[in-house]
Protein backbone atom coordinates (compact mmCIF):
# COMPACT_ATOMS: atom_id res chain seq x y z
CA UNK A 1 0.00 0.00 0.00
CA UNK A 2 1.37 3.43 -0.82
CA UNK A 3 1.78 6.20 1.76
CA UNK A 4 -1.04 8.30 0.25
CA UNK A 5 -3.58 5.50 0.59
CA UNK A 6 -2.32 4.62 4.06
CA UNK A 7 -2.81 8.21 5.30
CA UNK A 8 -6.28 8.51 3.77
CA UNK A 9 -7.33 5.29 5.48
CA UNK A 10 -5.73 6.42 8.74
CA UNK A 11 -7.55 9.76 8.52
CA UNK A 12 -10.89 8.00 8.03
CA UNK A 13 -10.13 5.50 10.80
CA UNK A 14 -9.26 8.35 13.17
CA UNK A 15 -12.68 9.88 12.54
CA UNK A 16 -14.37 6.52 13.05
CA UNK A 17 -12.46 6.09 16.32
CA UNK A 18 -13.42 9.60 17.44
CA UNK A 19 -9.80 10.68 17.98
CA UNK A 20 -9.31 14.40 17.21
CA UNK A 21 -5.55 14.37 17.77
CA UNK A 22 -5.19 11.38 15.41
CA UNK A 23 -7.24 13.18 12.76
CA UNK A 24 -5.04 16.27 13.06
CA UNK A 25 -1.89 14.18 12.89
CA UNK A 26 -2.99 12.18 9.84
CA UNK A 27 -4.29 15.31 8.09
CA UNK A 28 -0.91 16.98 8.58
CA UNK A 29 1.01 13.91 7.44
CA UNK A 30 -1.23 13.56 4.37
CA UNK A 31 -0.61 17.22 3.53
CA UNK A 32 3.13 16.72 4.00
CA UNK A 33 3.24 13.88 1.48
CA UNK A 34 1.13 15.80 -1.04
CA UNK A 35 -2.40 14.45 -0.63
CA UNK A 36 -4.89 17.08 -1.78
CA UNK A 37 -7.37 18.64 0.63
CA UNK A 38 -10.14 17.49 -1.72
CA UNK A 39 -9.05 13.85 -1.40
CA UNK A 40 -8.78 14.15 2.38
CA UNK A 41 -12.24 15.74 2.55
CA UNK A 42 -13.63 12.87 0.48
CA UNK A 43 -12.07 10.29 2.83
CA UNK A 44 -13.58 12.14 5.79
CA UNK A 45 -17.01 12.27 4.12
CA UNK A 46 -16.94 8.53 3.44
CA UNK A 47 -15.98 7.84 7.07
CA UNK A 48 -18.72 10.17 8.34
CA UNK A 49 -21.31 8.41 6.20
CA UNK A 50 -20.23 5.01 7.54
CA UNK A 51 -20.20 6.30 11.13
CA UNK A 52 -23.65 7.92 10.89
CA UNK A 53 -25.14 4.85 9.18
CA UNK A 54 -23.75 2.62 11.95
CA UNK A 55 -25.04 5.02 14.62
CA UNK A 56 -28.54 4.96 13.16
CA UNK A 57 -28.46 1.16 12.96
CA UNK A 58 -27.37 0.76 16.60
CA UNK A 59 -29.99 3.29 17.73
CA UNK A 60 -32.65 1.34 15.88
CA UNK A 61 -31.51 -1.88 17.55
CA UNK A 62 -31.52 -0.14 20.95
CA UNK A 63 -35.17 0.77 20.37
CA UNK A 64 -36.13 -2.73 19.24
CA UNK A 65 -34.47 -4.86 21.91
CA UNK A 66 -36.50 -3.62 24.90
CA UNK A 67 -39.69 -4.31 22.94
CA UNK A 68 -38.73 -7.99 22.85
CA UNK A 69 -38.87 -8.25 26.63
CA UNK A 70 -42.15 -9.00 28.37
CA UNK A 71 -42.47 -6.66 31.33
CA UNK A 72 -44.54 -8.17 34.15
CA UNK A 73 -47.50 -6.17 35.32
CA UNK A 74 -47.26 -4.90 38.87
CA UNK A 75 -49.99 -5.77 41.33
CA UNK A 76 -51.43 -3.36 43.89
CA UNK A 77 -48.92 -1.91 46.34
CA UNK A 78 -45.95 -3.38 44.47
CA UNK A 79 -44.48 -0.14 43.20
CA UNK A 80 -41.67 -0.26 45.71
CA UNK A 81 -42.55 3.13 47.17
CA UNK A 82 -42.64 1.81 50.72
CA UNK A 83 -45.10 1.06 53.54
CA UNK A 84 -48.26 3.12 53.54
CA UNK A 85 -47.92 4.25 49.92
CA UNK A 86 -51.24 4.61 48.10
CA UNK A 87 -49.84 4.07 44.57
Buried (B, 14 or more C-beta within 10 A) or exposed (E): EEEBEBBBBBBBBBBEEEEEEBBEBBBEBBEEEEBEEEBBEEBBEEBEEEBEEEEEEEEEEEEEEEEEEEEEEEEEEEEEEEEEEEE
